[in-house]
Amino acid sequence: MTGISNAFAGLLGVLGPVNFPNGAGIVMSTGCASRYTLSPASFLLFIVSFSPAMLLILSNIPSVVIGCTFLFILCLLISAGFSVMLQSKEVFSFDDGLIIGFSVLMGTFIAFLPPEVYNTLTEILRPILGNGFLMGMLIVFVM
């Protein structure tokens, strides 16, 4: 139902309903599947929306912080997906999924770095640090 309403909202050019807080990744990572936790959060966001000072503070959050938060949430979603697929505690744990998810996402991010960032690396480090596959594999080994 959410997918159909989001497709219809997309055709109208507006934001559709989002069930992200009740998604598998968030529920598995937080251990909380209650919808009642959304009420205080929505109330606080409603109050903050009337405060220009709070909106200014929130708009000054650095893009690096937002990007790292997004990376963490994506890792949680990948881990939750693996956990649901494999459903065996002996074979696969949630932490294993975080290691896989972080490595895959960092390798992907490195592969799509802008040329300006890639060109700032020294000639010796470009083939190593600029290769998404190699960096993803190194991150797996380190983790």
Secondary structure, 3 states (H helix, E strand, C coil): CHHHHHHHHHHHCCCCCCCHHHCHHHHHHHCCCCHHHHHHHHHHHHHHCCCHHHHHHHHCCCHHHHHHHHHHHHHHHHHHHHHHHHCCCCCCCHHHHHHHHHHHHHHHHHHCCCHHHHHHCCCCCHHHHCCHHHHHHHHHHHC
